[in-house]
């Protein structure tokens, strides 16, 4: 397995002194000067195709620049399209007019790490990305070796140095430095359709996609606290990833997946307070403000809520900047990119992983739908706590169904997804009210400092809950009419 990871340039020297490389201290370390040059046409035709043309010591490589819909998992090297020594490859997409666009100048240190009869090759690239107008330090680590040994090494490094899954390829970063070009995010939103794969390949593709979402949103989540969408998208990605792990549990019930799920749960616990205060400040309070625009006591409550929101972001920022988030994203990228760990599963689970995704999906969706129908039976009589549990069941069913959307996206499954989303949204009104009530108690409650303002907000929340029930019933009855298309 090969991993291509980013290392903070300030940690490069420290990295080579870590105990994990102790066995290699007496061995010969090979140091070489390294120059990489990327070429493109004046109109950037290759970049428009999501490709990069790299020249290194007379060898030319046409590689992927960014995922662009291809199966390029986070933490893996750019996929090779064409290669030729001594000249530009003969490829239809390579234009005739070429010129240097960006470069990397530095050194590469190669270390052979031996231990427990397992060998790893580590290449540390240190230098600078250069363009006509700008230069910035850059550092990459490439690790080659058996999958399990690669995982152990990168997780150990992440405890001591800022080793991360890169959010963009080295070529994309070089073009950003050289020309100010901003590459598209690795992944956003729901996973792409995976119906043309085996169950094992589908799991890898979905986890890789959601890892990309986390990597894209993490720096945005703490960069602008006034933009609450990145935290929301991270929280959704965490829930999707944990739901996917539950969906594939019949085939992948093993310690590695359980460990990753628990790490995702820990991230969700940090994202939760930030997201709850975001909703309270930006969605719950504004309509109350609109009804009482001159109420000073309500303004003081809003100021107190904003301070709680800021504190939640402080905790989130510390978590995302620390080793826990680095280990999580490295583990997820490894889990998606490795296949060797499948060999440790029992034969029945390996057979499930090798099955076509439609066969796997049929049994999964049948079970999820049966549980959902049972949970929503006689919905008009269900108390609010049971409706909260139903909302979670709706969400899990929707996330499970998203995984199995066919490439051609037939109307029945898209209709089901829309109806599930609508019911989840309407049940969310009740959930937002319950969360708001808990946050109001943190701010003082009905008998505390902000008692009058708390009463105003709780009144609005209660009124919304009363109006939500008929709309929930209507959405549920639409879902109950869906035919079991997966059979």
C-alpha positions in Angstrom: 0.0 0.0 0.0 1.2 3.5 -0.7 0.0 6.6 1.2 0.7 10.2 0.1 0.3 12.4 3.1 1.0 16.0 4.0 3.4 17.1 6.8 3.7 20.6 8.2 7.0 22.0 7.0 8.0 23.1 10.5 7.8 19.5 11.7 10.0 17.9 9.0 13.2 17.9 11.0 11.4 16.7 14.1 9.8 13.9 12.2 13.1 12.3 11.2 14.2 12.3 14.9 11.2 10.4 16.2 11.8 7.0 17.9 9.7 5.3 15.2 12.7 5.8 12.9 15.2 4.6 15.5 15.8 1.3 13.7 16.9 3.2 10.7 19.4 5.5 12.4 22.3 3.2 11.8 21.2 2.5 8.2 22.2 4.7 5.3 19.7 7.5 4.6 19.7 8.5 1.0 19.3 12.2 0.3 18.7 13.5 -3.2 18.0 16.9 -4.8 14.4 16.9 -6.1 12.9 19.2 -8.8 9.4 18.7 -10.0 7.9 20.8 -12.8 4.3 20.9 -13.9 3.4 21.9 -17.5 0.3 23.0 -19.2 -0.9 24.9 -22.3 -1.5 28.7 -22.2 -5.3 28.1 -21.9 -4.8 25.5 -19.1 -6.4 22.8 -21.1 -5.0 20.0 -18.9 -6.2 21.6 -15.7 -9.7 21.9 -17.2 -9.7 18.2 -17.7 -8.5 17.6 -14.1 -5.0 16.5 -15.2 -1.4 17.5 -14.4 1.7 16.9 -16.6 4.7 16.4 -14.4 8.4 16.4 -15.5 11.0 14.9 -13.2 14.6 14.2 -14.5 13.4 13.6 -18.1 10.5 11.4 -17.2 7.1 12.8 -18.0 3.9 11.7 -16.2 0.3 12.6 -16.9 -1.5 12.3 -13.6 -4.8 13.2 -11.9 -4.9 16.8 -10.6 -8.1 16.4 -8.5 -10.7 13.7 -8.1 -13.1 15.0 -10.8 -15.5 12.2 -10.3 -12.8 9.5 -10.5 -12.0 6.8 -8.0 -9.2 8.6 -6.2 -9.4 8.0 -2.5 -8.0 10.5 0.1 -4.4 9.8 1.1 -3.5 8.0 -2.1 -1.1 9.2 -4.8 -2.4 10.8 -7.9 -3.6 8.2 -10.4 -1.3 7.7 -13.4 -2.8 8.3 -16.8 0.3 8.0 -19.0 4.1 8.0 -18.5 7.2 8.2 -20.8 10.9 8.5 -20.2 12.7 11.1 -22.3 9.7 12.9 -23.7 6.1 13.9 -23.4 3.7 10.9 -23.5 1.7 10.4 -26.6 -1.8 11.1 -25.3 -4.7 12.7 -27.0 -5.4 15.1 -24.1 -1.9 16.6 -24.0 -1.8 19.8 -26.0 1.1 20.6 -28.4 1.9 24.0 -26.8 3.3 23.5 -23.3 5.0 25.7 -20.8 6.1 25.4 -17.1 3.3 26.3 -14.8 4.6 25.6 -11.3 7.5 23.8 -9.7 8.7 22.1 -6.5 12.4 22.5 -5.5 13.8 20.7 -2.5 15.2 17.4 -1.3 13.9 13.9 -0.8 15.1 11.7 2.1 14.5 7.9 1.7 14.5 5.7 4.7 14.1 1.9 5.0 12.3 1.1 8.2 12.6 -2.5 9.4 10.8 -4.0 12.3 9.1 -7.4 13.1 10.2 -8.7 9.7 8.2 -6.0 8.0 9.8 -3.4 5.8 8.5 0.1 5.0 9.9 2.7 2.6 9.4 6.3 3.7 10.2 9.2 1.4 10.2 12.6 2.9 9.9 15.5 0.4 11.0 18.9 1.8 11.2 22.1 -0.2 9.1 24.9 -1.7 6.4 25.2 -4.2 7.3 28.0 -6.7 5.5 30.1 -9.2 6.3 33.3 -11.0 5.0 35.5 -8.2 5.0 33.4 -5.1 6.8 30.7 -3.1 5.6 28.7 -0.1 7.1 25.8 1.9 5.8 22.3 1.3 6.4 18.9 2.7 5.0 15.4 1.8 5.5 11.9 3.2 5.1 8.9 0.9 4.9 5.6 2.8 5.1 2.2 1.0 4.7 -1.2 2.6 2.3 -3.8 3.9 -1.1 -2.3 4.8 -1.0 -3.0 8.5 2.5 -1.7 8.9 1.6 1.5 7.0 -1.3 2.1 9.3 0.7 1.6 12.5 3.4 4.0 11.3 1.2 6.9 10.1 -0.9 6.8 13.3 2.2 6.8 15.5 3.6 9.8 13.5 0.3 11.7 13.9 0.7 11.7 17.7 3.9 13.7 17.5 3.9 15.7 14.3 1.3 17.4 12.2 0.8 14.6 9.7 -2.5 14.9 7.8 -4.4 13.6 4.8 -3.9 16.3 2.2 -6.9 18.2 1.0 -5.4 18.5 -2.4 -2.7 16.9 -4.5 0.8 18.4 -4.5 0.2 19.5 -8.1 -3.0 21.3 -7.2 -1.2 23.1 -4.3 1.6 24.1 -6.7 -0.9 25.6 -9.1 -2.6 27.4 -6.2 0.7 29.0 -5.2 1.8 29.8 -8.8 -1.5 31.2 -10.1 -4.0 31.6 -7.2 -6.1 28.8 -8.7 -8.4 27.2 -6.1 -8.9 23.4 -6.7 -12.4 22.1 -6.2 -13.1 20.4 -2.9 -12.2 16.7 -2.6 -15.8 15.9 -1.9 -19.1 17.5 -0.8 -22.5 16.4 0.1 -23.9 12.9 -0.2 -21.8 10.0 -1.6 -21.8 9.3 -5.3 -23.8 6.3 -6.5 -22.0 3.0 -6.0 -24.5 0.5 -7.5 -22.0 -0.8 -10.1 -19.5 -2.2 -7.5 -19.1 -5.0 -5.1 -20.1 -4.4 -1.5 -16.5 -4.0 -0.4 -15.7 -1.5 -3.1 -18.9 0.4 -2.4 -17.9 0.7 1.3 -14.5 2.0 0.4 -15.9 4.6 -2.1 -18.4 5.9 0.4 -16.0 6.2 3.3 -13.4 7.8 1.1 -16.0 10.4 -0.1 -17.1 11.2 3.5 -13.5 11.5 4.6 -13.0 14.1 1.8 -16.0 16.0 3.1 -14.5 16.1 6.6 -11.2 17.3 5.2 -12.8 20.0 3.1 -15.0 21.4 5.9 -12.7 21.2 8.9 -10.6 24.3 8.1 -13.7 26.3 7.1 -15.5 25.3 10.3 -13.0 27.2 12.5 -12.0 29.9 10.0 -15.3 31.8 10.0 -17.5 31.3 13.0 -20.2 33.4 11.3 -20.5 30.7 8.6 -22.3 27.8 10.3 -22.6 25.6 7.2 -19.2 23.8 7.5 -20.0 22.6 11.0 -23.4 21.4 9.8 -21.9 19.5 6.8 -19.2 17.9 9.1 -21.9 16.7 11.5 -23.9 15.3 8.6 -20.8 13.6 7.2 -20.1 12.0 10.6 -23.6 10.7 10.9 -23.5 9.4 7.3 -20.2 7.6 7.9 -21.4 6.0 11.1 -24.7 5.0 9.4 -22.7 3.4 6.5 -20.6 1.4 9.0 -23.9 0.2 10.5 -25.2 -0.7 7.0 -22.2 -2.8 6.2 -21.9 -4.3 9.7 -23.1 -7.8 8.5 -19.9 -7.9 6.3 -17.5 -5.6 8.2 -18.1 -6.2 11.9 -14.5 -6.1 13.0 -12.4 -4.1 15.5 -11.0 -1.7 12.8 -14.4 -0.5 11.8 -15.6 -0.3 15.4 -12.6 1.8 16.3 -13.3 4.2 13.4 -16.9 4.4 14.3 -16.1 5.3 17.9 -13.6 8.0 16.7 -16.3 9.4 14.5 -18.6 9.4 17.6 -16.0 11.4 19.5 -15.9 14.0 16.7 -19.7 14.1 16.7 -19.7 14.8 20.4 -17.5 17.9 19.8 -19.5 19.1 16.8 -22.8 18.7 18.6 -22.6 21.7 21.0 -21.3 24.0 18.2 -24.1 22.9 15.9 -26.8 23.2 18.6 -25.8 26.7 19.5 -25.5 27.6 15.8 -29.2 26.5 15.3 -30.3 28.3 18.4 -28.6 31.6 17.5 -29.3 31.7 13.8 -32.6 29.9 13.5 -34.5 29.7 16.8 -33.9 33.3 18.1 -34.4 35.4 14.9 -38.2 35.0 14.7 -38.5 35.8 18.4 -36.4 38.9 17.8 -38.6 39.8 14.8 -41.7 39.7 17.1 -40.1 41.7 19.9 -37.5 43.9 18.2 -37.1 46.3 21.1 -37.0 43.9 23.9 -33.7 44.5 25.7 -34.0 41.3 27.9 -34.2 39.2 24.7 -31.1 41.0 23.4 -29.2 40.1 26.6 -30.3 36.5 26.2 -29.0 36.5 22.6 -25.7 37.9 23.7 -25.3 35.2 26.3 -26.1 32.5 23.7 -23.5 34.0 21.4 -20.9 33.7 24.1 -21.8 30.0 24.6 -21.6 29.5 20.8 -18.1 31.0 20.8 -17.0 28.7 23.7 -18.3 25.7 21.8 -16.2 26.7 18.8 -13.1 27.1 21.0 -13.5 23.4 22.0 -14.1 22.4 18.4 -11.1 24.3 17.1 -8.8 22.6 19.7 -10.1 19.1 18.7 -9.7 19.7 15.0 -6.2 21.1 15.5 -5.1 18.2 17.7 -3.9 14.7 17.1 -7.4 13.1 17.5 -8.7 14.6 14.2 -5.4 13.7 12.5 -5.7 10.1 13.6 -9.4 9.9 12.7 -8.9 11.1 9.1 -5.8 9.0 8.6 -7.6 5.9 9.9 -10.6 6.6 7.6 -8.3 7.1 4.6 -6.5 3.9 5.4 -9.7 2.0 5.9 -11.0 3.1 2.5 -7.7 2.5 0.7 -6.7 -0.8 2.1 -8.1 -4.2 1.2 -5.7 -6.4 3.1 -7.7 -6.1 6.3 -10.6 -7.9 4.5 -8.6 -11.1 4.6 -8.9 -11.2 8.4 -12.7 -11.5 8.1 -14.4 -14.9 8.2 -15.4 -16.5 4.9 -19.1 -15.6 5.2 -18.3 -11.9 5.6 -15.8 -12.0 2.7 -18.5 -13.5 0.5 -20.8 -10.7 1.4 -18.1 -8.1 0.5 -17.6 -9.8 -2.8 -21.3 -9.7 -3.7 -22.7 -7.2 -6.2 -24.1 -4.2 -4.4 -27.7 -4.7 -5.6 -27.8 -8.1 -3.9 -26.4 -6.7 -0.7 -28.7 -3.7 -0.8 -31.9 -5.8 -1.2 -31.5 -7.4 2.2 -30.3 -4.3 3.9 -33.1 -2.0 2.7 -35.8 -4.6 3.5 -34.6 -4.7 7.1 -34.4 -0.9 7.4 -37.8 -0.4 5.9 -39.4 -2.9 8.2 -38.0 -1.3 11.3 -39.0 2.2 10.0 -42.6 1.1 9.4 -42.8 -0.5 12.8 -41.4 2.6 14.5 -43.9 4.9 12.9 -47.0 2.8 13.4 -50.0 4.9 14.7 -47.8 8.0 14.4 -50.7 10.3 15.4 -50.7 8.8 18.9 -46.9 8.8 19.4 -45.5 11.0 22.2 -42.7 13.5 21.4 -39.9 11.3 22.9 -40.9 8.5 20.6 -41.1 10.9 17.7 -37.5 11.9 18.4 -36.5 8.2 18.1 -38.5 7.9 14.9 -36.5 10.9 13.5 -33.3 9.0 14.1 -34.7 5.9 12.4 -35.8 8.0 9.4 -32.3 9.5 9.1 -30.6 6.1 9.3 -32.9 4.7 6.6 -32.3 7.7 4.4 -28.5 7.5 4.7 -28.7 3.7 4.0 -30.7 4.3 0.9 -28.3 7.0 -0.3 -25.5 4.4 -0.5 -27.5 2.3 -2.9 -28.8 4.9 -5.4 -28.2 3.4 -8.9 -26.2 5.2 -11.5 -29.4 5.8 -13.6 -31.3 7.1 -10.5 -34.7 5.6 -11.0 -37.7 7.6 -9.9 -38.9 5.3 -7.0 -35.7 5.6 -5.0 -35.4 9.3 -5.6 -39.0 9.8 -4.6 -38.4 7.8 -1.4 -35.3 9.9 -0.5 -37.3 13.1 -1.0 -40.1 11.9 1.3 -37.7 10.7 3.9 -35.9 14.0 3.8 -39.2 15.9 4.2 -40.3 13.8 7.2 -36.9 14.2 8.8 -37.1 18.0 8.4 -40.6 18.1 9.9 -39.6 15.9 12.8 -36.5 18.1 13.2 -38.8 21.0 14.2 -39.7 19.0 17.3 -36.1 18.1 17.9 -34.9 21.7 17.6 -37.5 22.6 20.2 -36.2 20.0 22.6 -32.6 21.1 22.0 -33.5 24.8 22.5 -35.2 24.0 25.8 -32.0 22.3 27.0 -29.9 25.3 25.9 -32.3 27.7 27.6 -31.8 25.9 30.9 -28.0 26.3 30.4 -28.6 30.1 30.1 -30.6 30.2 33.3 -33.9 28.5 32.8 -37.4 29.9 33.6 -36.3 31.0 37.1 -32.9 32.3 36.3 -31.3 35.6 35.2 -32.9 35.6 31.7 -36.3 34.3 32.9 -38.5 36.6 30.9 -36.6 36.1 27.7 -36.5 32.4 28.3 -40.2 32.4 28.6 -40.7 34.2 25.3 -38.5 31.7 23.4 -40.0 28.7 25.0 -43.5 30.0 24.1 -42.4 30.3 20.4 -40.8 26.8 20.5 -44.0 25.3 22.0 -46.2 27.0 19.3 -44.0 25.6 16.5 -44.2 22.1 18.0 -48.0 22.2 18.1 -48.2 23.2 14.4 -45.6 20.6 13.4 -47.7 17.5 14.3 -50.2 17.6 11.4 -47.4 18.2 8.9 -45.5 15.2 10.4 -48.6 13.0 10.0 -49.0 14.1 6.4 -45.4 13.4 5.5 -45.5 10.0 7.2 -48.6 8.9 5.2 -46.8 9.7 2.0 -43.9 7.4 3.1 -46.3 4.6 4.1 -47.5 4.5 0.5 -44.0 3.7 -1.0 -43.9 0.3 -2.6 -40.9 -1.9 -1.8 -39.0 -1.2 -5.0 -35.8 -2.9 -3.8 -37.4 -6.4 -4.1 
